[in-house]
Amino acid sequence: MGVLPLQFKEGQNAELLGLTGDEVFSIRDLGGNLHSKQEVTVEALHTDGVKIRFNTIARLDSPVEVEYFVHGGILPAMARKMMG
């Protein structure tokens, strides 16, 4: 897959959530029905084993951006279209 841009929800930021950048992140809620500006649950596993969950907004702002993401980026999406 491509890179999924995420935005913190209003009133959230890395500092308030206790994120340092050393976490391992897992993204949930990306089933087959991805759509523009979808709310996405993120799990962050800290190095000490503590896991936190928070919601973000997927910054895929148009159906075209969703299509590119689902196909792994603009180049794979265009290649699939050209191949029929």
N, C-alpha and C positions, 0 to 999 in steps of 0.2 A: 504494500500500500504506500501511498504518498505520505507526506507530512501533514498532520492534522493540526491546524492552528487553533489554539484554545484561548479563551479570555476568561479571567476571573469574573464572577458575578459581582454586581454592585455591592460595595462594602467589604469585599474580600481582597486580600493580596497575600503574597508569599510570607511576609513578616507576620501578619495576623494568624495565618495558618501554621506558623512554625516551620516553614519549608526552608531548607538550607541549600538545596541543590545536590545533596548527597543521596537523596532518596531514589528508590526504584519505583517508577510510576506504571500503573496499569490503567487502561481506559476501558470503561464498561459502556453498555447501552449502544453499541454500534451494530446492532443486528442488521438485517437486510433492508431496513426501512430508513436509511439515513436521509435527513433533509436539511435544508438551509437553517442555520442558527439554532440547531437542535441543542437541548440541554444534555450534557454528557457527564457521567459520574467518573471521577478520577480517584484511584486509591494510591496513596503514597506510603511506601514502606520505608521507615527510617532505619538507619544502620543499627539501632539498638533493638529492632524488631517491632517497634510500635507502628501500627498502621492507622492512618487517618483517611477519611473519605470526605470529598467535597464535590460540589457541582460546578461546572463551568459551562460556557457557551461555545459550541463549535463555530468558528468563524469561517464557515463555508457559506458565503453570502448570496449565492445564486445557484440555480439548478446546474449550470454549467460547471461551477466549481465542485459541486457534489459529484458530478459525472467524472471529472478529472481525478478526484480523490479516489473514488471507487475503482478506477482503472489503473491506479498507481502513478498518476501524474499525467501531464499533458501529452508527452510523447507516446506512452503506451495507448492512451485514449485515441489519439490521432491515427496511430498505426492500426488499431482495431477497426476504426471507421474505414480506412483506406482498403483494408483486406476484406471488407464486406461483412 
